[in-house]
Amino acid sequence: MERVFKRKIYQQLLDWKHKENGKTALLIEGARRVGKSTIVEEFAKNEYESYLIIDFAFASKATRELFEDISNLDLLFTSLQLAYGVSLVPGKSLVVFDEIQKCPLARQAIKYLVKDGRYHYIETGSLLGIKMKKKPQPQDTKLLIPSEEHRVCMYPMDYEEFRWALGDKATIGLLSNVFNSLQPLGDAMVRKLMRDFRLYMLVGGMPQAVNEYLDSQNLAQVDQVKRNIIQLYDNDFYELDPNGQTSMLFHAIPAQLNSNAARYQVSSVISGSRVERLMRPIAILKDSMTTNISYHSNDPSAGLALHINTEQFKLFCHDTGLFVSLAFWDSDFTSNTIYQKLLNDKLNTDLGYVFENMVAQMLVANGQKLYYHTWPIENSTRNYEIDFLLTRESKICPIEVKSAQSREHKSIDAFQNKYSSRILRRYLLHTKDIRKDQDLICLPIFLTQFL
């Protein structure tokens, strides 16, 4: 059964409609299969008298050609209404350009359609920058990116949206109170909440995967849905990068994080390559929004973005459910046995790299940019590492992520000794209960969304 899930972005769509009232088009960017088309159609049904959706992935050649000459908008609107069998009402109808990257001329037309003012417009797309650059245009025919766009990003379902999908409307609100009070929950409750959270890590936030879980409760079948999504991403990668380098970089994300290296080692994935030679594949991964990129901050201070090293970075999968499937890609499917062991924390392996990907996903969903910091340990070949850095009140909050039982936190202690005047609060995210270790706040990982 196909479901329409409650998504937080719906409120952003409502705010845009009432605030802008047609003065801008709304552009929703996001990776394939995060639910852009579904939520826009639901919004169109609920909030407009009528709507017309053009999916440029399947639109006819005749429909595409309408945007080659928009000098007569009356003719354009009449042709579209006849082609799609929809009557549009000025001031009360919405026109949706779905998969807008497939028809750049339609995106360019937004400037004139918005100025015309008859209808409201929403565009959805992914890989917009890459697609527009794919075929260079002569100088006098280059496509113009409209300034009349209000852009928002859509991500996989966050943990609260996932709980909503499972029929749980209470947990996240209660956890917000727990975070604000920092009162311990007790070991039994933390074990229960961690098991719930691990389910989210395994299923992920892709609506098709969540839908399959609700239908079958079978994690192996959910895994197959996730693998199909990854294959879709691979198809996109190979279309833009036939050499396969983008796909190789994407599939290596779990292994790279598990290696505990201070950066993504491109040379270990593509022999002999350097970051500067792979700018296009890295740009594809970033623009497709299939990955979250964390840059090394050379000077960890409130202006984190001012001191980044663009050649030293880590890559995370945008959805941890997909990340788990990538991590076990070497088998035809991830068996329910593996999933059940992961769910019950019985798999004999350190899952730190999975938790680190999950924290990255949750921070990005909250609108955070990702930064980390490393520096050498004296008289050693190893480094200290702070997994994530946040800026708050002109200071920084270092975050260390742990999945193991160890209570040691050498890196964040060393960071405190080195940069104490710059630090507002220190956080350790782990799988245990809330506690304080001097000024270090230790939180169960499911509270990450409140940081």
TILO-494896 format. One record per residue: residue in three letters; x, y, z of N, C-alpha, C, O in turn. Coordinates in steps of 0.1 Angstrom, whole numbers, plus 2048, in hexadecimal, padded with zeros to 3 digits. Layout:
BEGIN
ALAXYZXYZXYZXYZ
...
This chain:
BEGIN
MET8087F480080080080080980C80081280E808
GLU8068157F680E8227F680882C8007FC82F7FF
ARG81183180880C83B81281284980F81D84A809
VAL80B85381381086181381486482180B86682A
PHE82186682482586883282587783582787F82C
LYS82387A84282388784783288C84683B88584C
ARG83589784084289C83F8438AB8438398B2841
LYS84D8AE84A84F8BC8508508C784584C8D2847
ILE8548C38398568CD82E8488D282A8488DD824
TYR83E8CB82D8308D082982E8DE82F8288E6828
GLN8328E083B8308ED8418388F883A834903839
GLN8448F483584C8FE82D84590282084590D81B
LEU83E8F881A8368FA80E82B90481182890D809
LEU82490281C81990B82081E91982381892281E
ASP82991A82A82F92782C83292E82083093A81E
TRP83892781683B92D80982F93280282E93D7FD
LYS82592A80281892E7FB81293B80180F9447F9
HIS81193B80E80B94781481495381480F95F812
LYS82195181582A95D81682C96280882C96F806
GLU82F95A7FF83395E7F18289617E882896A7E0
ASN81D9597EA81195B7E281495C7D380E9657CC
GLY81C9547CE81F9547BF82A95D7BB82E95D7AF
LYS8319647C483C96D7C08489667BD85196B7B6
THR84A9597C28559517BE8509437BC84593F7C0
ALA85893B7B585592D7B385D9267BF86792A7C3
LEU85891A7C385F9127CD8669077C78608FF7BF
LEU8739077C987C8FC7C487F8F37CF8868F77D9
ILE87B8E67CE87E8DC7D88898D37D38878CC7C9
GLU8958D37D98A08CB7D58A28C07DF89F8C17EB
GLY8A68B47DA8A88A97E28AC89D7DA8AA89D7CE
ALA8B18937E08B68877DA8A987F7D489E8827D8
ARG8AC8777CA8A186F7C589B8667D08A28617D8
ARG88E8657CF88685C7D88858617E78828597EF
VAL88786E7E98858727F78778777F987387A805
GLY86E8777EF86087A7F185C8877EC85188C7EF
LYS86488E7E386189B7DE85389B7D784B8A37DA
SER8528937CD8468937C483A8907CC82F8967CA
THR83B8867D682F8827DD82A88D7E681E8907E6
ILE8338947ED82E89F7F68298AB7EE8208B27F3
VAL82F8AE7E382A8B97DA81C8B67D58138BF7D5
GLU81A8AA7D180C8A67CC8028A77D77F78AB7D5
GLU8068A27E37FD8A37EE7FA8B27F27EE8B57F5
PHE8048BA7F18028C87F47F98CF7E97F08D77ED
ALA7FB8CB7DD7F38D07D27E48CC7D47DB8D47D2
LYS7E28C07D77D48BB7DA7CD8C27E57C18C67E4
ASN7D48C57F07CE8CA7FC7CD8DA7FB7C48DF801
GLU7D68E17F47D78EF7F67D38F77EA7D39037EA
TYR7CF8F07DF7CC8F87D37BF8F37CD7BB8E77CF
GLU7B88FB7C57AB8F77BF7AE8ED7B47A68E47B2
SER7B98EF7AC7BD8E57A27CC8E67A17D38EF7A5
TYR7D28DB79A7E08DB7997E48D378C7DC8CB788
LEU7F08D67877F58CF77B8038CB77E80B8D4781
ILE8068BE77C8148B977F81A8B57728148AC76B
ILE8258BA76E82D8B67638398AF7688428B576E
ASP83A8A276684589A76A84E89975E84C891754
PHE8598A175E8628A275286A895750870894745
ALA86A88C75987087F75786887774C86E86E746
PHE85B87A74B85287274284B87B738843876730
ALA84C88873984489173184888F72285388B71E
SER83E89171A83F88F70B84989970584B8A470B
LYS84E8966F98568A06F284E8AC6EF8548B76F0
ALA8418AB6EC8398B76E98388C06F58388CC6F4
THR8378BA7018368C270D8438CA7108438D5713
ARG84E8C370E85B8C971085D8D57068628DF70A
GLU8598D36FA85A8DD6EF8528E96F28558F46EC
LEU8488E86FA8408F46FD8488FF70484590B703
PHE8538FB70B85B90471286790A70A86E91270F
GLU8689066FD87290C6F586E91A6F08779226ED
ASP86191D6F185C92B6ED85192E6F68469296F5
ILE85393770084993B70A84494970883F94F711
SER84694E6FB84195C6F983295D6FA82D9686FC
ASN82B9526F881C9536F981894A70581693E703
LEU81795071081394871C80594271C802938721
ASP7FC94A7157EE9457147EE93770D7E792E710
LEU7F69377027F792A6FA7FE91F7037F9914702
LEU80892370A80F91971280591371D80490771E
PHE7FE91B7247F591672E7E990E7287E590472D
THR7E491371D7D990B7167DE8FD7127D78F3714
SER7EA8FD70C7F08F07077F28E77137EF8DB712
LEU7F78EC71E7F98E372A7EC8DE72F7EC8D2733
GLN7E28E67307D68E27367CF8D772D7C98CE732
LEU7D08D97207CB8CF7177D28C27177CC8B7717
ALA7E08C37187E88B77197E58AF7257E68A2725
TYR7E38B57317E28AE73D7D38AE7427D18A874D
GLY7CA8B373B7BC8B273E7B98B974C7B08B4753
VAL7BF8C474E7BD8CC75B7B98DA7587BE8E074F
SER7AF8DF7607AB8ED75E7B28F576A7B08F2775
LEU7BA8FF7667C19077707B99147727B391A769
VAL7B991877F7B29247837BC92E7887C392C791
PRO7BC93A7827C69447867C49477957BA94979A
GLY7D094779B7D194A7AA7CD93F7B37CF9407BF
LYS7C89347AD7C49297B57C991B7B17C59117B6
SER7D291B7A77D890F7A27E790E7A37EE9197A4
LEU7EC9027A47FA9007A57FF8F87997F98EE795
VAL80B8FC7948118F578981E8EF78F8268F6794
VAL8208E278D82C8DB7938358D67878308CF77E
PHE8418DA78884B8D577E8548CB78685D8CE78D
ASP8508BE7848578B378B8638AF7838638AF776
GLU86E8AB78A87B8A878387F8B37798828B076E
ILE8808BF77E8828CA7768908CA76F8928D0765
GLN8998C27758A68C176F8A68BB7618AF8BC759
LYS89B8B475E8998AD7518958B77468968B473A
CYS8918C374A88C8CD7408918DB7458898E374A
PRO89E8DE7438A38EB74789C8F774289B901748
LEU8968F673688F90173088290573887E910739
ALA87C8FA73E8718FD74787590475386E90D758
ARG880901758885908764888917761885920768
GLN88E91975589192675188592F74F88593B752
ALA87A92874B86D92F74986793475585E93D755
ILE86B92F76186593376E86594277085C948775
LYS87094876B87195776D86595E76785F96776D
TYR86095975B85596075484895B75983E962759
LEU84794E75D83B94976283795076F82B953772
VAL84195277883F95878583A96778283196C789
LYS84196D77983E97B77683097C771829986774
ASP82B97276981E97276481397276F80997976E
GLY81696A77980E96B7858019637867FA96478F
ARG7FE95B77B7F195577B7F19497857E694778C
TYR7FB9417867FB93578F80793579881193D797
HIS80792B7A18129297AA81A91D7A481591579D
TYR82791D7A78309137A183990D7AB83F9137B3
ILE83A8FF7AA8448F87B284C8EF7A88478E979F
GLU8598F07AA8628E77A38698DD7AC86B8E07B8
THR86B8D17A88728C77AF87D8C27A787C8C179B
GLY8898BF7AD8948B97A58A08B57AE8A08B87BA
SER8A98AF7A78B68AB7AD8C08AC7A28BD8AD796
LEU8CD8AD7A68D88AE79D8D68BB7948D98BA788
LEU8D08C57998CD8D17918DA8D778B8DA8DA77F
GLY8E48DA7948F08E078F8F78D87848FC8DD77A
ILE8F88CB7878FF8C277E8F88C17718FE8C1766
LYS8EB8BF7718E38BD7658E48CA75C8E68C9750
MET8E48D67628E48E275A8F28E47548F38EA749
LYS8FC8DE75A90A8DF75490E8D474B9188D5745
LYS9058CA74A9098BE74290D8C17349178BC72F
LYS9048C972D9078CD71F9098DC71E9008E371F
PRO9168E071C9188EE71B9108F571090E8EF705
GLN90B90171390390870990C91470391491970A
PRO9099176F790F9236F290C92F6FA901930701
GLN9159396FB91394470490694B70290094F70C
ASP90194C6F68F59546F48E894C6F78DD9516F6
THR8EA93F6FA8DE9366FC8DF92F70A8D792670D
LYS8E89347128E992D7208DD92F7278D693A727
LEU8D992472F8CD9257378CE92D7438D992D749
LEU8C49357468C593E7528BE93875E8B293375C
ILE8C49377698BE9327758B593E77B8BA94877D
PRO8A893B77D8A09467818A394A78F8A5942798
SER8A29577928A495C79F89795C7A789695F7B3
GLU88C9597A087F9597A687C94B7AD8709477AD
GLU8869457B28849387B88869397C789093F7CB
HIS87E9337CF8809317DD8849227DF87C9197DD
ARG8909207E38969127E489590C7F28999137FB
VAL8919007F28918F87FF8968EA7FC8958E57F0
CYS89C8E48068A18D78048998CD80C8938CF816
MET8978C18068908B680C8998AA80E8A18A6805
TYR8988A581A8A189A81E89988D82088C88E821
PRO89F88282289887682789087983489388283B
MET88687183787E87284388787384F89086A851
ASP88687D85788D87D86488787486E87D86D86B
TYR88D87387A88986988487A86C88887386388A
GLU87787988A86987C88E85F878883855872886
GLU86287B87685A87786C85886786B84E862868
PHE86386086E86385286E85A84D879852843877
ARG85B85388585284F89084385288C83A84A88F
TRP84185D88683386088182E855878823851879
ALA83785186F83284686582F83986D826832868
LEU83583787883282B88082682D889823824891
GLY82083988881583C89181884189E80F8428A7
ASP8248458A182984A8AE82A8598AD83385F8A7
LYS8218608B382186F8B38268758C08278818C1
ALA82A86C8C982D8718D783C8728DA84187B8E0
THR8448688D58518658DA85B8718D88628758E2
ILE85B8788CC8658828CA86288E8D286B8958D7
GLY8558928D585289D8DE85789A8EC85C8A38F2
LEU85588E8F085A88A8FE86988A8FE86F88E909
LEU8708868F487E8868F48848948F488F8978F9
SER87C89D8EE8808AC8EE8818B18FD88A8B8900
ASN8778AD9048778B09138828AA91A8898B0923
VAL88689E91789189791D89E89E91A8A68A0923
PHE8A08A290D8AC8A99098AD8B69118B88BA916
ASN8A28BD9128A38CA9198A68C99288AC8D292E
SER8A18BE92E8A38BC93D8B08B59408B68B694A
LEU8B58AD9368C18A49378C089B9438CA89894A
GLN8B48969458B288C9508B387E94A8AD87B940
PRO8BB8769518BD86894C8B086194B8A6863952
LEU8AF8589418A385093E8A384394589883D946
GLY8AE83E9488AF83094E8B38269438AF828937
ASP8BB81C9468C181393C8B680C9348B780A928
ALA8AB80793B8A17FF93489A80892989880391E
MET89781492C89181D92389A82091789682190C
VAL8A782391A8B08269108B281A9068B381C8FA
ARG8B280E90C8B38029038A78018FA8A97FE8EE
LYS89B8048FF88F8048F689080F8EC88D80C8E0
LEU89481B8F08948268E689F8248DC89E8288D0
MET8AA81E8E08B581B8D68B18108CC8B48118C0
ARG8A98068D18A47FC8C789B8038BD89C8008B1
ASP89280C8C28898138B889281B8AF88F81C8A3
PHE89C8228B48A482A8AB8AC8228A18AE826896
ARG8B18168A58B880D89C8AF8098908B4807885
LEU8A280789389980488889980F87E89980C872
TYR89981C88289A8278798A78278718A7829865
MET8B28238788BF8228718BF8188668C581A85C
LEU8B880D8698B880285F8AE8048538B2801848
VAL8A380985789980B84C89C81884489B818838
GLY8A082284C8A482F84689783884488C834848
GLY89A84383D88F84D83B88A84E82D88385882A
MET88D84582488884581787A84081787783581C
PRO87084881286284581485E83780F856830815
GLN8648328038618257FE86681A80885F810809
ALA87181C80E87681281886D81282486A807829
VAL86981D82986081E83485381883184D810839
ASN84E81A8258418148218428058208397FE824
GLU84D80081B84F7F181A8507EB82884A7E182B
TYR8567F28328577ED83F8497EC8468457E284C
LEU8417F78448337F784982B7EC8438227E6849
ASP82D7E98368257DE82F8297D08348217C8836
SER8377CE83483B7C08368427BD8438427B1847
GLN8477C784A84E7C585785A7BC8548607B685D
ASN85E7BB8478697B28438757BB83F8757C1835
LEU8807BA84788B7C38458937BF83889A7C7833
ALA8937B28358997AE8288927B481C8997B8813
GLN8857B581C87E7BB8118807CA8118817D0807
VAL8817D081D8857DE81E8937E08188957EA810
ASP89C7D781A8A97D88158A97D88068B17E07FF
GLN8A07D08008A07CF7F189B7DD7EB89F7E17E1
VAL8917E37F288C7F07EE8987FA7EE8998027E5
LYS8A07FA7F98AB8037FA8B58017EF8BB80A7E9
ARG8B87F47EC8C17F17E18BC7F67D48C47FA7CB
ASN8AF7F57D28AA7FA7C58AC80A7C48AF80F7B9
ILE8AB8107CF8AD81F7CF8BC8227CC8BF82B7C5
ILE8C581A7D28D381C7D08D68197C18DF8207BB
GLN8D080F7BB8D280D7AD8CD8187A48D381C79A
LEU8C281F7A88BE82B7A28C88367A28CB83C798
TYR8CE8387AE8D98417B08E583E7A68EA8477A0
ASP8E88317A68F382D79D8F083078F8F9835788
ASN8E482E78A8E083277D8E384077A8E884476F
ASP8DF8497838E18577828F085A7828F4862779
PHE8F785478A90685678B90C85377D91585A778
TYR90984777890F84276C90B84B76091284D756
GLU8FF8517608FA85975590386675590686B74A
LEU90786B76190F87776191E87576192687D75E
ASP92286976593086576793185776293284E76A
PRO93285475593384774F93F83F75493F833753
ASN94984675995583F75E95383776B95A82F76E
GLY94883A77194483377D94A83878A949831794
GLN95284378995984779594F84C7A095284A7AC
THR94585379C93B8587A693584C7AD93384D7BA
SER9318427A692B8367AC93582F7B693182B7C1
MET94182F7B294C8287BA94D8307C794E82A7D2
LEU94E83D7C694F8467D29438447DC9458447E8
PHE9378437D692B8417DE92B8347E59288347F1
HIS92E8297DE92E81C7E493881A7EF9378117F7
ALA9438227EE94E8207F894C82880595482780E
ILE94182F80693F83881293F82F81F946834828
PRO93882482093981D82D94781883094C81983B
ALA94E81382695C80E82996581A82D96E818835
GLN96382582696C83182A96983583897283983F
LEU95C83683C95983A84A95E82F85496383385F
ASN95D82385096281885997181885B976812865
SER97881E85298781E85298C82785D998827860
ASN98483086298883A86C99384486799A84986F
ALA99484585999D84F85499985D85798D860859
ALA9A38668569A087485999987B84D99588784F
ARG99887484299187A83698C86F82D99086382F
TYR98487282498186881998D86681099287080A
GLN99285A81099E85780999A8537FA9988477F8
VAL99A85C7F19958597E499F8507DD99B8487D4
SER9AC8517E09B68487D99B483A7DD9B88317D5
SER9AE8367E89AB8287EB99F8237E499D8177E4
VAL99782C7DF98B8287D898D8277C998A81E7C2
ILE9948327C49978337B69A68347B59AC83F7B7
SER9AD82A7B29BC8297B29C38357AB9C08387A0
GLY9CC83B7B29D38467AD9CD8537AB9D285D7A6
SER9C08547B09B98617AE9BB86A7BA9BE8667C5
ARG9B98777B79BA8817C29AD8897C19A68897B8
VAL9AA8907CD99D8977CE99B8A17C29908A27BD
GLU9A68A87BF9A48B37B59A18AD7A799C8B479E
ARG9A48A07A59A089A79899289479898D88F78E
LEU98C8947A397F88E7A59748987A996A8957AF
MET9768A57A596D8AF7A995F8AD7A39558AF7AA
ARG95E8A87979518A679194989B79893E89D79B
PRO94F88F79A9488847A19448897AF9398867B4
ILE94D8907B69498957C393E89F7C293589F7CB
ALA93E8A87B89338B17B69268AA7B391B8AF7B8
ILE92689F7AC91A8987A99148927B69088937B8
LEU91D88C7BE9188877CB9128927D490888F7DA
LYS91889D7D49138A87DC9068AE7D68FC8B07DE
ASP9068B17C98FA8B77C38EE8AD7C38E38B17C3
SER8F18A07C28E68967C28DF8957CF8D488F7D0
MET8E689B7DA8E189A7E88E088B7ED8D88897F6
THR8E78827E68E78757EB8F28737F68F28697FC
THR8FA87D7F790587D80290488A80A8FF894805
ASN90988981690C89481E91B89582092188C824
ILE9208A181D92F8A381D9338AB82A92D8B682C
SER93D8A68319428AD83D9508B283A9598A9836
TYR9538BF83B9608C48389688C58459638C8850
HIS9758C484397E8C684E9808D58519838DC848
SER97E8D885E9808E686298E8E78689908E2872
ASN9968EF8619A48F08659A68F88729AF8F687A
ASP99D90187499D90A88098F90A886987913883
PRO98C90189097F8FF89597B90B89D97F90C8A9
SER97391489896E92089E96092389995B91B891
ALA95A92D89E94C93089A94A93188B93F92E886
GLY95493688495493787695992B86F96392B868
LEU95291F87195791386C95991385D96390D858
ALA95091985695191884795C92084296091E836
LEU96292984A96D93284597A92A84598492F83F
HIS97B91F84B98891884D98790984898E90184E
ILE97F90683E97E8F883A9898F583098E8FE828
ASN98C8E882F9958E382598C8DB81B9878D081F
THR98A8E080F9818DA8069868CD80097E8C57FA
GLU9938CA8039988BD7FE9998B380999D8A8807
GLN9958B78159958AD8209868AC8259818B682B
PHE9808A18239728A082696E892829976889826
LYS96289082E95C88383094F88382894888D828
LEU94B87782393E87681C93686C82593A86282A
PHE92987082691F86882D91386682391086E81B
CYS90D85B82490185881C8F58608228F486282E
HIS8ED8668198E286F81E8D88688268D086E82D
ASP8D785A8258CD85282C8D48468328DB83F82B
THR8D384583F8DB83A8468D582C8438DC822843
GLY8C882C83F8C381F83B8CA81A82E8CD80F82D
LEU8CC8238248D38208188E281D81C8E8814816
PHE8E78248258F582282A8F781382E90180D82B
VAL8ED80E8368EE80083B8EE7F682F8F67ED82F
SER8E67F98258E57F081A8F27F18128F77E780D
LEU8F87FD8119057FF80A9107F78129197F180C
ALA90F7F781F91A7F182891A7E18269247DB827
PHE90E7DC82290D7CD82090A7CA8119047C080E
TRP9107D280890D7D27FA9127C57F490E7C17E9
ASP91C7BE7FA9227B37F491A7A77F391D79D7EC
SER90E7A67FA90579B7F98F979F7F08F77AB7EF
ASP8F27957EB8E67987E28DC7A07EA8D57A97E4
PHE8DA79D7F68D17A57FF8D67A380D8DD79A811
THR8D37AD8158D77AD8238CC7A482A8C07A882B
SER8D17998308C77908368C17968438C679F849
ASN8B57918468AE7958528B779285E8B5798869
THR8BF78785E8C87848698D179086C8D2794878
ILE8D77958628E07A18658D87AC86A8DC7B3873
TYR8CD7AF8648C47BA8688C07B88778C07C287E
GLN8BC7AC87A8B77AA8888C27AC8928C07B189D
LYS8CE7A888E8DA7AA8978DD7B88988E07BD8A3
LEU8DC7C088D8DF7CE88E8D47D58978D77DD89F
LEU8C87D08958BC7D689C8BE7D48AB8BB7DD8B3
ASN8C37C88AF8C47C58BD8D27C78C38D57C38CE
ASP8DB7CE8BB8E87D18BF8F07C48C38F77C48CD
LYS8EE7BA8BA8F57AD8BD9007AA8B29067A08B3
LEU9017B38A890B7B089E9197B28A391C7BD8AA
ASN9227A98A19307AA8A79397B389E9427AF898
THR9357C089E93D7CA89793B7D789D9307DA8A3
ASP9447E089C9427EE8A193A7F689793E7F788B
LEU92F7FB89B92680289292881189291F81988F
GLY93481589793682489893482B88B92F83688B
TYR93882588093782C87392882D86F925837868
VAL92082487391182587090B831878904839873
PHE90F83188590A83C88E90F84A88990885388A
GLU91B84A88592185788091985B874916867872
ASN91585286A90D85685F8FF85B8638FA86485E
MET8FA85486E8ED8588738ED8668798E486E876
VAL8F786A8808F98778868FA88187B8F388C87C
ALA90287E8719038888658F688A85F8F289685C
GLN8EE88085D8E18818568D788A85F8D089285A
MET8D788886C8CE88F8758D289E8768CA8A6876
LEU8DF8A08768E48AE8768E08B686A8DB8C186A
VAL8E28AF85E8DE8B68518CF8B88508CB8C384C
ALA8C78AE8558B98B08558B58BC85D8AA8C285B
ASN8BD8C08678BA8CC8708C08D886A8C08E3871
GLY8C58D885E8CA8E48578D98E785B8DE8F2858
GLN8E08DD8618EE8DF8648F88DC8598F58D2852
LYS9028E485790D8E084F9168D78579178D8863
LEU91E8CE8509268C58579358C985693A8CC84C
TYR93B8C98629498CB86394F8C286E9488BD877
TYR95C8BF86C9638B68769718BC8779758C5870
HIS9788B78819868BC88398F8B088898B8A8891
THR99B8B08839A58A68879B28AE88A9B58B8884
TRP9BA8A88939C88AD8959D08A289B9CB8998A1
PRO9DD8A28989E689789C9E88958AB9E989F8B2
ILE9E88888AF9EC8858BD9FB8858BEA028808B6
GLUA0088C8C8A0E88D8CAA1587F8CBA108768D2
ASNA2087E8C4A288718C5A208658C0A2185A8C5
SERA188688B6A0F85D8B1A0C85F8A2A0D86B89D
THRA0985589BA0585688D9F685888C9F185A881
ARG9EF8588979E08598979DC8678999E487089D
ASN9CF86A8979C98778999BE8778A49B886D8A6
TYR9BD8828AA9B08858B29A68898A79A988E89D
GLU9998868AA98F88A8A098288E8A897D8878B0
ILE97D89A8A496F89E8A896689B89C9688A1892
ASP95C89389F95488E89494C89988D94A899881
PHE9468A289593E8AD8909408B98989428B88A4
LEU93E8C589293F8D28999338DA89592F8DB88A
LEU92D8DF8A09218E889E9258F68A392D8F78AC
THR91F90189D92190E8A39149128AA9099118A5
ARG9169178B690B91C8BE9109298C691A9288CD
GLU9099348C590B93F8CD91A9448CC9219478D6
SER91F9458C092C9498BD9379408C29439448C3
LYS9339348C693D92A8CB93A91D8C493291C8BB
ILE9429138C79419068C193D8FB8CA9408FC8D6
CYS9368F18C59328E58CD9388D98C69338D58BC
PRO9438D38CB9488C78C69408BB8C993A8BA8D4
ILE93F8B18C09378A58C29408998BF9468988B4
GLU93F8908C89468838C593B8788C59328788CE
VAL93C86E8BC9328648BA9398578BE9438538B9
LYS93284F8C79378428CB92C8378CB92183A8CF
SER92F82C8C69258218C792A8168D092380D8D4
ALA9378168D393D80B8DB93A80E8EA9358198EE
GLN93E8048F393B80590194580E908942813913
SER95081290295B81990995682790D94E82E906
ARG95A82B91995683891F96184291C96084E921
GLU96B83E91597684791297285290796A84E8FE
HIS97785E9089748688FE9808718FD98087D900
LYS98B86B8F99988728F999887E8F099E8888F3
SER99287C8E49938878DA98B8948DF99189F8DE
ILE9808928E497889E8E897E8A48F597D8B08F7
ASP98589C8FD98C8A29089988AA90499B8B5909
ALA99F8A48FA9AB8AB8F59A78B88EE9AE8C28EE
PHE99B8B88E79968C48E09938CF8EB9958DA8E9
GLN98D8CA8F698A8D39019978DA9069978E6909
ASN9A18D39089AE8D890D9B48E29039BA8EC907
LYS9B18E08F69B78E88EC9AF8F58E89B58FF8E6
TYR9A28F38E99998FE8E498F9028EF9849068EB
SER9919018FB987903906980911904974911907
SER98791B90198192890097792A8F596E9338F5
ARG9779218EB96E9218E09629198E19589198D9
ILE9629108EC9579068ED94B90B8F594D911900
LEU93F9098F093390C8F892F8FF90092D90090C
ARG92D8F48F99298E78FF9308DC8F89338DD8EC
ARG9338D18FF9388C58F892E8BA8FA9288B8904
TYR92D8B28EF9238A78EE92A89A8EA93389A8E1
LEU92788F8F192A8828ED91D87A8EA9158798F3
LEU91B8758DE90F86E8DA91385F8DA91C85B8D4
HIS90B8578E290E8498E49018418E48F68478E2
THR9018358E88F682C8E98F082B8F78E78238F9
LYS8F68329008F283190E8EA83D9138E684590B
ASP8E783D9208DE8479268E58559278F1856925
ILE8DD85F92A8E286C92C8EB86C9398E7867943
ARG8F68739378FF875943908881940909885935
LYS90E88694B91889094A92588B94F92588595A
ASP92F88E94793D88B94C94489894D94A89D943
GLN94489E9599488AC95B9408B59519348B5953
ASP9468BC94893E8C493F93A8BE9329348C492A
LEU93D8B193193A8AA92592B8A492692989C92F
ILE9238A791C9158A291D914896914916897908
CYS91188B91A91087E91390187B9108F987A91A
LEU8FE8799048F08789008EE86B8F78F78678F0
PRO8E38648F98DF8598F08DD85F8E28D886A8E1
ILE8E28588D88E285D8CA8D58628C58D486A8BC
PHE8CA85C8CA8BD8608C58B986E8C98AE8738C4
LEU8C18758D18BE8838D58C688C8CC8C58998CE
THR8CD8878C28D58908B98CD89B8B28D18A68B1
GLN8C08988AF8B88A28A88B58AF8B08B18B98AA
PHE8B88AE8BD8B58BA8C58C28C38C78C18CD8CD
LEU8CD8BF8C28D98C78C48D88D48BC8E28DC8BC
